[in-house]
Amino acid sequence: MQRNLLILGTCSFLALTTTNTHAENLNTNNELQNTKQYLMLYAGNSSWLNTSNNNEIESGTAGYGFGLTYGKDVFFFLNGFSYELDLSFRYNEIHGVNFGNNILSADGNYLNILNLGINLRYTYNLIENINFYVFGGPGISYLELTESDPVRKFDLKTRILPTLQVGAGIGYELSKNWDLNFGYRYLTGLTDIKAESEDKNLSDKYKSNMIYGGIVYKF
């Protein structure tokens, strides 16, 4: 009798353990299936901030930028956190060169920046259908100089630039799958841009302000 009870108890314990393990696996799978992903396409102005120091490149006011962001909520145990892979392009006019506090025209030169970044984002729901988010992370940029009848020639020495991007924005939920976004992005180079013009070495820090609007598809 005792042997039969022992066998019955062992079988019951194994059945209960298997059931609990199966339930835990189902819960984990459900959490992973509920993990949200999104794509955001955005565009806006891009202004390059200058410090007006000697032997620096001075940018103009004209500039624009656009980008595509893929995001995924992987931190389901920390509600509101997600990671992003962001690919963006910025186009900035070069206005002049500062030689001894004397800014000489350099119109016709344009700096193109292609940046690939990884961001950590936190989203907080303010009220129904409206959320606020902040994000930031490192990146790497490829630089190219284009010329259109330039007044002054440049020789760009820096091609690869490590960067840091931070920003914030507001999202408005249009439907289950679509959002509108408006926000601000700040992109800065972690090292200086090196260039040469008229046998003079130039050095400047790239700092871009972007106010943007975007559309988000959630899936």
Rosetta blueprint (number, residue, H / E / L):
1 M L
2 Q H
3 R H
4 N H
5 L H
6 L H
7 I H
8 L H
9 G H
10 T H
11 C H
12 S H
13 F H
14 L H
15 A H
16 L H
17 T H
18 T H
19 T H
20 N H
21 T H
22 H H
23 A H
24 E H
25 N H
26 L H
27 N H
28 T H
29 N H
30 N H
31 E H
32 L H
33 Q H
34 N L
35 T L
36 K L
37 Q E
38 Y E
39 L E
40 M E
41 L E
42 Y E
43 A E
44 G E
45 N E
46 S E
47 S E
48 W E
49 L L
50 N L
51 T L
52 S L
53 N L
54 N L
55 N L
56 E E
57 I E
58 E E
59 S E
60 G E
61 T E
62 A E
63 G E
64 Y E
65 G E
66 F E
67 G E
68 L E
69 T E
70 Y E
71 G E
72 K E
73 D L
74 V L
75 F L
76 F L
77 F L
78 L L
79 N L
80 G L
81 F E
82 S E
83 Y E
84 E E
85 L E
86 D E
87 L E
88 S E
89 F E
90 R E
91 Y E
92 N E
93 E E
94 I E
95 H E
96 G E
97 V E
98 N E
99 F E
100 G L
101 N L
102 N E
103 I E
104 L E
105 S E
106 A E
107 D E
108 G E
109 N E
110 Y E
111 L E
112 N E
113 I E
114 L E
115 N E
116 L E
117 G E
118 I E
119 N E
120 L E
121 R E
122 Y E
123 T E
124 Y E
125 N E
126 L E
127 I E
128 E L
129 N L
130 I E
131 N E
132 F E
133 Y E
134 V E
135 F E
136 G E
137 G E
138 P E
139 G E
140 I E
141 S E
142 Y E
143 L E
144 E E
145 L E
146 T E
147 E E
148 S L
149 D L
150 P L
151 V L
152 R L
153 K L
154 F L
155 D E
156 L E
157 K L
158 T L
159 R L
160 I E
161 L E
162 P E
163 T E
164 L E
165 Q E
166 V E
167 G E
168 A E
169 G E
170 I E
171 G E
172 Y E
173 E E
174 L L
175 S L
176 K L
177 N L
178 W E
179 D E
180 L E
181 N E
182 F E
183 G E
184 Y E
185 R E
186 Y E
187 L E
188 T E
189 G E
190 L L
191 T L
192 D L
193 I E
194 K E
195 A E
196 E E
197 S E
198 E L
199 D L
200 K E
201 N E
202 L E
203 S E
204 D E
205 K L
206 Y L
207 K E
208 S E
209 N E
210 M E
211 I E
212 Y E
213 G E
214 G E
215 I E
216 V E
217 Y E
218 K E
219 F L
